[in-house]
Amino acid sequence: MKTSEFFKDRIFLYISYIVTYGIIFIFMQAFHADYQLKLITGIIFFLMVIVNESWEFFRKRPFYSSLKNKLENLDQKFLISEMIEVPSFAEGKLFCEVIREAVKSMCENVAVYRNNSAEFREFIELWVHEIKLPVSSLQLMAHNNKSELNEKFFEQLMRIDSYIDTVLYYARSENAEKDYLIKETSLKRTVSNIALKHRETLLLHNVSISTSGLDINVLTDGKWLEFILEQFMANSIKFFSQEREPEIIISAEEFPDKVILHYKDNGIGIPENDIPYIFNKSFTGENGRNGTKSTGMGLYIVKNLCDRLGHSVKVISEKNKFTEFEIIFQKNDFYKFN
């Protein structure tokens, strides 16, 4: 608490002191009090004012200064109620009581919302599990009756399955640390699984895939990495160029301290102005608004998962030429499970 702020806050009180002494002085003047009595009375009066104000200032200043310093040094500001000590003056006691009651009420409300959120997430996961069964049955029926069904039917089934996975992974991404296992994962096997899973869609759009340097193991969660690559592939298929045959190139580079996985397509690319925002939640950008429906959630989940897994992800793109994603896996035995 600054001295100037203290005196500024009490300016009305000081005016009342002056008015009070003025009234006393008028009475003394009316009763013809001598000069010495007026002087002594004035000195005593203003001396008492100075002593009283000094006492108030030095009694309250340590509390408010300590409160401000602790608040500035706290990362989680709501913990301030646990850090402050109850002062001796009445205003400070009331302030502490109000703060603690407010924090208590806030914690109770947060607990309610957390419980509701957890219940909703559990419901979504259960719903995804249940809806997966009829979708899998439809895929099997479609596979057994290829001659009677159009190829577009297979594509739509795969898209439904992909969207369901997106819902599931988004629901789990906020608490991914409870659902992953970091271990050595083969990049070659992971890419093969993705290509095999989406082979019908890739064949339908005549997408060619070339790979190189994937005989490398990285420390990650294989299931989450597959989802990340599926999002890249879904975007490649969604935003392929009409001017050339769609192509996907997946490669890896190994360095002493890291492994970089490159995923590149020759699609329509990303406008330069959109690149800084593509990992933002619900950002669709120019491509997402031009004829192709996009939720803007896929790459947001990708960035969220990479952060939680300890990986880095970035994008390089040139409009109407290519888009390349890079995932950087750090070499760190700390996460390795034997």
TITIPA-927670 format. One record per residue (C-alpha): residue in three letters; x, y, z. Coordinates in steps of 0.001 Angstrom, whole numbers. Layout:
BEGIN
(site 'ALA'; (X; Y; Z))
...
***
This chain:
BEGIN
(site 'MET'; (0; 0; 0))
(site 'LYS'; (1432; 3348; -1090))
(site 'THR'; (1473; 6327; 1260))
(site 'SER'; (-163; 8561; -1358))
(site 'GLU'; (-3003; 6049; -1852))
(site 'PHE'; (-3620; 5870; 1916))
(site 'PHE'; (-3881; 9657; 2336))
(site 'LYS'; (-5910; 10067; -854))
(site 'ASP'; (-8432; 7520; 388))
(site 'ARG'; (-8858; 9439; 3670))
(site 'ILE'; (-9049; 12962; 2237))
(site 'PHE'; (-12653; 13431; 3395))
(site 'LEU'; (-11623; 12552; 6971))
(site 'TYR'; (-8868; 15182; 6899))
(site 'ILE'; (-11344; 17791; 5676))
(site 'SER'; (-13633; 16892; 8585))
(site 'TYR'; (-10682; 17324; 10995))
(site 'ILE'; (-10054; 20825; 9629))
(site 'VAL'; (-13759; 21755; 9828))
(site 'THR'; (-13943; 20430; 13401))
(site 'TYR'; (-10963; 22483; 14504))
(site 'GLY'; (-12422; 25505; 12714))
(site 'ILE'; (-15600; 25185; 14784))
(site 'ILE'; (-13545; 24840; 17987))
(site 'PHE'; (-11519; 27903; 17027))
(site 'ILE'; (-14716; 29936; 16441))
(site 'PHE'; (-16029; 28994; 19885))
(site 'MET'; (-12733; 29938; 21502))
(site 'GLN'; (-12827; 33243; 19611))
(site 'ALA'; (-16384; 33884; 20798))
(site 'PHE'; (-15373; 33330; 24440))
(site 'HIS'; (-12316; 35545; 24018))
(site 'ALA'; (-9786; 32792; 24731))
(site 'ASP'; (-6246; 34085; 24779))
(site 'TYR'; (-3659; 33350; 22052))
(site 'GLN'; (-1715; 30746; 24056))
(site 'LEU'; (-4822; 28627; 24703))
(site 'LYS'; (-5688; 28669; 20999))
(site 'LEU'; (-2142; 27652; 20067))
(site 'ILE'; (-1913; 24837; 22614))
(site 'THR'; (-5360; 23530; 21656))
(site 'GLY'; (-4404; 23521; 17964))
(site 'ILE'; (-1085; 21743; 18596))
(site 'ILE'; (-2741; 19056; 20768))
(site 'PHE'; (-5562; 18536; 18267))
(site 'PHE'; (-3359; 18144; 15201))
(site 'LEU'; (-778; 16087; 17128))
(site 'MET'; (-3532; 13623; 18021))
(site 'VAL'; (-4616; 13519; 14377))
(site 'ILE'; (-1048; 12780; 13231))
(site 'VAL'; (-579; 10048; 15862))
(site 'ASN'; (-3931; 8441; 14989))
(site 'GLU'; (-3295; 8477; 11217))
(site 'SER'; (261; 7171; 11630))
(site 'TRP'; (-1060; 4331; 13778))
(site 'GLU'; (-3682; 3469; 11150))
(site 'PHE'; (-1146; 3565; 8315))
(site 'PHE'; (1576; 1455; 9938))
(site 'ARG'; (-986; -1029; 11279))
(site 'LYS'; (-2576; -1721; 7871))
(site 'ARG'; (359; -1276; 5523))
(site 'PRO'; (2122; -4640; 6288))
(site 'PHE'; (-1094; -6592; 5647))
(site 'TYR'; (-1902; -5005; 2269))
(site 'SER'; (1726; -5003; 1095))
(site 'SER'; (2069; -8687; 1981))
(site 'LEU'; (-1250; -9435; 262))
(site 'LYS'; (-153; -7724; -2960))
(site 'ASN'; (3269; -9434; -3041))
(site 'LYS'; (1797; -12899; -2433))
(site 'LEU'; (-842; -12371; -5112))
(site 'GLU'; (1773; -11328; -7686))
(site 'ASN'; (3932; -14385; -6935))
(site 'LEU'; (1084; -16910; -7084))
(site 'ASP'; (467; -18797; -10333))
(site 'GLN'; (-2973; -19885; -9157))
(site 'LYS'; (-4484; -16702; -7765))
(site 'PHE'; (-7406; -18423; -6070))
(site 'LEU'; (-4990; -19866; -3476))
(site 'ILE'; (-4482; -16403; -1992))
(site 'SER'; (-7072; -17134; 691))
(site 'GLU'; (-4777; -19845; 2073))
(site 'MET'; (-1730; -17594; 2034))
(site 'ILE'; (-2927; -14492; 3868))
(site 'GLU'; (-2894; -14138; 7641))
(site 'VAL'; (-5870; -12593; 9423))
(site 'PRO'; (-4893; -9066; 10596))
(site 'SER'; (-5862; -7384; 13848))
(site 'PHE'; (-8027; -4597; 12409))
(site 'ALA'; (-11723; -5115; 11650))
(site 'GLU'; (-11599; -4233; 7943))
(site 'GLY'; (-8890; -6813; 7309))
(site 'LYS'; (-10790; -9520; 9189))
(site 'LEU'; (-13918; -8849; 7150))
(site 'PHE'; (-11860; -8845; 3934))
(site 'CYS'; (-10306; -12246; 4764))
(site 'GLU'; (-13690; -13709; 5621))
(site 'VAL'; (-15231; -12490; 2361))
(site 'ILE'; (-12309; -13805; 275))
(site 'ARG'; (-12421; -17245; 1892))
(site 'GLU'; (-16179; -17566; 1488))
(site 'ALA'; (-15911; -16513; -2162))
(site 'VAL'; (-13121; -19027; -2853))
(site 'LYS'; (-15072; -21758; -1086))
(site 'SER'; (-18137; -21049; -3208))
(site 'MET'; (-15998; -20991; -6370))
(site 'CYS'; (-14430; -24376; -5550))
(site 'GLU'; (-17844; -25901; -4926))
(site 'ASN'; (-19113; -24643; -8297))
(site 'VAL'; (-15999; -25854; -10102))
(site 'ALA'; (-16435; -29296; -8505))
(site 'VAL'; (-20019; -29466; -9795))
(site 'TYR'; (-18974; -28560; -13339))
(site 'ARG'; (-16079; -31032; -13236))
(site 'ASN'; (-18418; -33819; -12195))
(site 'ASN'; (-20863; -32900; -14955))
(site 'SER'; (-18030; -32776; -17480))
(site 'ALA'; (-16700; -36168; -16363))
(site 'GLU'; (-20165; -37708; -16606))
(site 'PHE'; (-20694; -36251; -20085))
(site 'ARG'; (-17297; -37530; -21233))
(site 'GLU'; (-18124; -41003; -19921))
(site 'PHE'; (-21438; -40875; -21791))
(site 'ILE'; (-19688; -39864; -25034))
(site 'GLU'; (-17177; -42698; -24689))
(site 'LEU'; (-20003; -45168; -24047))
(site 'TRP'; (-21952; -43815; -27015))
(site 'VAL'; (-18915; -44134; -29288))
(site 'HIS'; (-18406; -47710; -28126))
(site 'GLU'; (-22034; -48554; -28871))
(site 'ILE'; (-22167; -46796; -32256))
(site 'LYS'; (-18957; -48507; -33355))
(site 'LEU'; (-20728; -51879; -33359))
(site 'PRO'; (-23351; -51097; -36052))
(site 'VAL'; (-20760; -49171; -38089))
(site 'SER'; (-18419; -52174; -38012))
(site 'SER'; (-21313; -54412; -39011))
(site 'LEU'; (-22122; -52139; -41949))
(site 'GLN'; (-18484; -52182; -43054))
(site 'LEU'; (-18435; -55978; -42946))
(site 'MET'; (-21713; -56219; -44871))
(site 'ALA'; (-20434; -53759; -47446))
(site 'HIS'; (-17173; -55691; -47831))
(site 'ASN'; (-19109; -58909; -48420))
(site 'ASN'; (-21339; -57263; -51035))
(site 'LYS'; (-18891; -55158; -53019))
(site 'SER'; (-20457; -56039; -56331))
(site 'GLU'; (-23831; -54636; -55300))
(site 'LEU'; (-22647; -51391; -53669))
(site 'ASN'; (-21151; -48253; -55095))
(site 'GLU'; (-17602; -47303; -54038))
(site 'LYS'; (-18958; -44040; -52669))
(site 'PHE'; (-20824; -46070; -50068))
(site 'PHE'; (-17527; -47413; -48686))
(site 'GLU'; (-16091; -43919; -48560))
(site 'GLN'; (-19029; -42559; -46585))
(site 'LEU'; (-18766; -45433; -44118))
(site 'MET'; (-15087; -44673; -43604))
(site 'ARG'; (-15872; -41003; -43075))
(site 'ILE'; (-18495; -41866; -40446))
(site 'ASP'; (-16001; -44126; -38713))
(site 'SER'; (-13353; -41379; -38829))
(site 'TYR'; (-15736; -38775; -37386))
(site 'ILE'; (-16675; -41141; -34562))
(site 'ASP'; (-12983; -41625; -33775))
(site 'THR'; (-12528; -37844; -33726))
(site 'VAL'; (-15290; -37504; -31135))
(site 'LEU'; (-13734; -40242; -29000))
(site 'TYR'; (-10212; -38873; -29173))
(site 'TYR'; (-11385; -35338; -28451))
(site 'ALA'; (-13256; -36556; -25370))
(site 'ARG'; (-10142; -38362; -24190))
(site 'SER'; (-7551; -35781; -25248))
(site 'GLU'; (-8150; -33586; -22186))
(site 'ASN'; (-7085; -36513; -20006))
(site 'ALA'; (-4838; -38338; -22451))
(site 'GLU'; (-2254; -39036; -19756))
(site 'LYS'; (-4663; -41625; -18298))
(site 'ASP'; (-4985; -43474; -21601))
(site 'TYR'; (-1573; -43727; -23187))
(site 'LEU'; (1439; -45966; -22969))
(site 'ILE'; (4767; -44578; -24138))
(site 'LYS'; (6938; -47306; -25665))
(site 'GLU'; (9048; -47998; -28722))
(site 'THR'; (6755; -47846; -31749))
(site 'SER'; (7651; -48748; -35322))
(site 'LEU'; (6924; -45924; -37747))
(site 'LYS'; (6766; -48408; -40613))
(site 'ARG'; (4141; -50542; -38883))
(site 'THR'; (2107; -47492; -37890))
(site 'VAL'; (2026; -46090; -41429))
(site 'SER'; (1155; -49541; -42805))
(site 'ASN'; (-1783; -49817; -40404))
(site 'ILE'; (-3119; -46445; -41509))
(site 'ALA'; (-2750; -47234; -45216))
(site 'LEU'; (-4444; -50609; -44764))
(site 'LYS'; (-7321; -49118; -42786))
(site 'HIS'; (-8002; -46467; -45444))
(site 'ARG'; (-7134; -48526; -48521))
(site 'GLU'; (-10685; -48339; -49937))
(site 'THR'; (-10756; -44538; -49766))
(site 'LEU'; (-7216; -44247; -51125))
(site 'LEU'; (-8063; -46495; -54084))
(site 'LEU'; (-11289; -44611; -54742))
(site 'HIS'; (-9405; -41315; -55097))
(site 'ASN'; (-6362; -42905; -56829))
(site 'VAL'; (-4057; -41664; -54093))
(site 'SER'; (-510; -42979; -54313))
(site 'ILE'; (1611; -43327; -51185))
(site 'SER'; (5398; -43468; -51156))
(site 'THR'; (7509; -43994; -48046))
(site 'SER'; (11180; -43877; -47134))
(site 'GLY'; (13321; -44134; -44026))
(site 'LEU'; (10535; -45502; -41828))
(site 'ASP'; (12607; -48370; -40368))
(site 'ILE'; (12892; -46368; -37149))
(site 'ASN'; (11373; -46872; -33714))
(site 'VAL'; (10213; -43836; -31756))
(site 'LEU'; (9012; -43390; -28198))
(site 'THR'; (5296; -42650; -28399))
(site 'ASP'; (1863; -44167; -27988))
(site 'GLY'; (1082; -46126; -31156))
(site 'LYS'; (-2696; -45686; -30923))
(site 'TRP'; (-2539; -41912; -30560))
(site 'LEU'; (98; -41640; -33317))
(site 'GLU'; (-2185; -43545; -35687))
(site 'PHE'; (-4972; -41095; -34949))
(site 'ILE'; (-2647; -38147; -35668))
(site 'LEU'; (-1609; -39585; -39028))
(site 'GLU'; (-5250; -40374; -39842))
(site 'GLN'; (-6073; -36686; -39425))
(site 'PHE'; (-3274; -35744; -41820))
(site 'MET'; (-4518; -38326; -44340))
(site 'ALA'; (-8135; -37203; -44011))
(site 'ASN'; (-7068; -33636; -44800))
(site 'SER'; (-5012; -34824; -47784))
(site 'ILE'; (-8023; -36617; -49249))
(site 'LYS'; (-10379; -33759; -48430))
(site 'PHE'; (-8163; -31068; -49950))
(site 'PHE'; (-6544; -32830; -52919))
(site 'SER'; (-5929; -30840; -56105))
(site 'GLN'; (-8042; -31370; -59229))
(site 'GLU'; (-5034; -30457; -61397))
(site 'ARG'; (-2848; -33503; -60597))
(site 'GLU'; (-2970; -37034; -59287))
(site 'PRO'; (-3038; -37018; -55473))
(site 'GLU'; (183; -38199; -53849))
(site 'ILE'; (1268; -38656; -50243))
(site 'ILE'; (4928; -38918; -49267))
(site 'ILE'; (5836; -40124; -45780))
(site 'SER'; (9463; -40200; -44660))
(site 'ALA'; (11553; -40006; -41514))
(site 'GLU'; (14941; -38601; -40523))
(site 'GLU'; (16933; -39740; -37521))
(site 'PHE'; (19256; -37435; -35585))
(site 'PRO'; (21310; -38047; -32422))
(site 'ASP'; (18694; -36370; -30215))
(site 'LYS'; (15450; -36658; -32207))
(site 'VAL'; (13491; -38258; -35028))
(site 'ILE'; (11488; -36165; -37508))
(site 'LEU'; (8531; -37716; -39318))
(site 'HIS'; (7574; -35912; -42533))
(site 'TYR'; (4073; -36184; -43976))
(site 'LYS'; (3675; -34393; -47311))
(site 'ASP'; (903; -34209; -49910))
(site 'ASN'; (557; -32370; -53214))
(site 'GLY'; (-2893; -30951; -52495))
(site 'ILE'; (-4178; -27402; -52673))
(site 'GLY'; (-1961; -26243; -49823))
(site 'ILE'; (-2745; -23805; -47014))
(site 'PRO'; (-2928; -20024; -47535))
(site 'GLU'; (-26; -18244; -45852))
(site 'ASN'; (-2351; -16144; -43691))
(site 'ASP'; (-4015; -19287; -42260))
(site 'ILE'; (-863; -21181; -41285))
(site 'PRO'; (-385; -19531; -37828))
(site 'TYR'; (-3948; -20487; -36838))
(site 'ILE'; (-4542; -23990; -38215))
(site 'PHE'; (-3978; -25644; -34816))
(site 'ASN'; (-6479; -23338; -33117))
(site 'LYS'; (-9743; -24832; -31935))
(site 'SER'; (-12569; -24666; -34534))
(site 'PHE'; (-10422; -22745; -37045))
(site 'THR'; (-11501; -23727; -40575))
(site 'GLY'; (-9643; -21158; -42642))
(site 'GLU'; (-10075; -20361; -46307))
(site 'ASN'; (-9986; -23990; -47480))
(site 'GLY'; (-12569; -25073; -44919))
(site 'ARG'; (-15040; -22468; -46188))
(site 'ASN'; (-14573; -23036; -49910))
(site 'GLY'; (-16812; -25954; -50799))
(site 'THR'; (-15527; -28444; -48219))
(site 'LYS'; (-17176; -28777; -44852))
(site 'SER'; (-14634; -28653; -42060))
(site 'THR'; (-15030; -28546; -38270))
(site 'GLY'; (-11555; -27226; -37483))
(site 'MET'; (-11188; -29798; -34703))
(site 'GLY'; (-8867; -32400; -36230))
(site 'LEU'; (-5622; -30420; -36184))
(site 'TYR'; (-6543; -28877; -32830))
(site 'ILE'; (-6709; -32376; -31332))
(site 'VAL'; (-3447; -33271; -33100))
(site 'LYS'; (-1646; -30320; -31489))
(site 'ASN'; (-3171; -31112; -28103))
(site 'LEU'; (-2075; -34748; -28281))
(site 'CYS'; (1442; -33904; -29448))
(site 'ASP'; (1865; -31472; -26550))
(site 'ARG'; (721; -34080; -24043))
(site 'LEU'; (2902; -36794; -25571))
(site 'GLY'; (5953; -34545; -25533))
(site 'HIS'; (6198; -34234; -29329))
(site 'SER'; (6376; -31128; -31490))
(site 'VAL'; (4316; -30584; -34618))
(site 'LYS'; (4637; -27914; -37276))
(site 'VAL'; (3441; -27299; -40806))
(site 'ILE'; (5064; -25989; -43975))
(site 'SER'; (2846; -25234; -46946))
(site 'GLU'; (2666; -23390; -50240))
(site 'LYS'; (-708; -22666; -51752))
(site 'ASN'; (-1621; -24801; -54801))
(site 'LYS'; (1600; -26828; -54394))
(site 'PHE'; (1976; -28861; -51215))
(site 'THR'; (1407; -29210; -47483))
(site 'GLU'; (3965; -30852; -45193))
(site 'PHE'; (3524; -31722; -41536))
(site 'GLU'; (6479; -32564; -39321))
(site 'ILE'; (6283; -34442; -36027))
(site 'ILE'; (9430; -34263; -33906))
(site 'PHE'; (10004; -37158; -31499))
(site 'GLN'; (12629; -36494; -28839))
(site 'LYS'; (14970; -39316; -27847))
(site 'ASN'; (14488; -39602; -24103))
(site 'ASP'; (14848; -42856; -22179))
(site 'PHE'; (12935; -41333; -19279))
(site 'TYR'; (9647; -42335; -20956))
(site 'LYS'; (10782; -45747; -22012))
(site 'PHE'; (9065; -48802; -20525))
(site 'ASN'; (10846; -52132; -20495))
***
